[in-house]
Amino acid sequence: MSWLRRAWVTAALGLLLVFPHVSNAQGCSLCKDATAGSAPRAREGLRRAILVLGIPAGAIFLAILVIARQSRPRED
């Protein structure tokens, strides 16, 4: 990756970190309705469920990226 492309990628990621409201999820209306009409304890459970489901999925995604990066064809 050239230094210019790497600089653009770094700048884009930096902007997403500086302005996190731009990178918010779309906000599923079904999820909003389900949480708005539920008890506070149920809302807390739904928030926890996001982490329980999201962390393993993110870890699997990162592991696949690492494996794909390491398994490049070798130059002979």
C-alpha positions in Angstrom: 0.0 0.0 0.0 1.5 3.3 -1.0 2.0 6.0 1.6 -0.7 8.2 0.1 -3.4 5.6 0.2 -2.4 4.7 3.8 -2.7 8.4 4.7 -6.2 8.6 3.2 -7.3 5.5 5.1 -5.9 6.8 8.3 -7.6 10.2 7.8 -10.9 8.5 7.1 -10.7 6.4 10.2 -9.7 9.4 12.2 -12.7 11.3 11.0 -15.0 8.5 11.9 -13.5 8.5 15.4 -13.8 12.3 15.7 -17.4 12.4 14.4 -18.9 9.1 15.7 -22.5 10.3 15.0 -21.7 9.9 11.2 -21.0 6.2 11.6 -24.0 5.2 13.7 -26.1 2.2 12.7 -29.2 2.8 10.7 -31.5 2.2 13.8 -33.9 -0.6 13.0 -37.5 0.6 13.7 -38.4 -2.9 15.0 -35.6 -2.7 17.6 -36.6 0.8 18.6 -40.2 -0.2 19.1 -39.3 -3.3 21.0 -37.0 -1.4 23.4 -39.3 1.7 23.8 -42.2 -0.4 25.0 -40.3 -2.7 27.3 -39.3 -2.5 31.0 -36.0 -1.0 32.0 -34.7 -4.4 33.0 -35.5 -5.8 29.5 -33.8 -2.8 27.9 -30.7 -3.5 29.9 -30.8 -7.1 28.7 -31.1 -6.0 25.1 -28.1 -3.8 25.5 -26.1 -6.6 27.0 -27.2 -8.9 24.2 -25.7 -6.6 21.6 -22.3 -7.1 23.2 -22.8 -10.8 23.7 -23.6 -11.2 20.0 -21.3 -8.5 18.6 -18.0 -9.3 20.3 -17.7 -12.9 19.1 -18.8 -11.9 15.6 -16.2 -9.1 15.5 -13.5 -11.5 16.8 -14.3 -14.0 14.1 -14.2 -11.3 11.4 -10.8 -10.1 12.6 -9.4 -13.6 12.8 -10.5 -14.2 9.2 -8.8 -11.0 8.1 -5.6 -11.9 9.9 -5.6 -15.4 8.4 -6.3 -14.0 4.9 -3.5 -11.5 5.2 -1.0 -14.2 6.3 -1.9 -16.7 3.6 -0.8 -14.6 0.6 0.9 -16.5 -2.2 4.6 -16.5 -1.8 6.9 -15.0 -4.5 9.3 -17.6 -5.8 
